């Protein structure tokens, strides 16, 4: 149904490991992005969602049914980070938008360091994902098709177990976003 409504396609879904922990790191243009990234993956994807969305009882119910969990934005939310690390330790797929919020301009914003911390602490491969055209989804993608482009997994094995300094996490976060940027081009 989604394929028909939005005229969308997925490239590179074979890069998402079929088993084991994995972090899907995507750009964030619109509210459709979690749906598109989740639909592009054959496994359930657990997303962090801003805690304000969980204040509505109905929306909280829906979000938990689609594997989302709350994160407090603007701070290091230890509970959300623990939940994300627990999901990865259980071999699940974690979907994350490293920019932390939707882009108003369509340009990639500076990534938050949490993506690097999760990758380095969990040892999970990071799969870059580009959502292309999701900011122009209305009227339902009829004029321009949507594209979800999935890149090859990135591993930082040489950095596992090292001290997580701010410069290291910034470097790794920027590297992940550079991989996403290449998929957009």
Helices and strands as residue ranges (DSSP letters): H 2-6, E 8-11, G 13-15, E 22-26, H 33-40, E 45-50, G 51-55, H 57-65, E 68-71, H 78-89, E 93-96, H 114-122, E 125-132, G 134-136, E 146-154, G 157-159, H 166-184
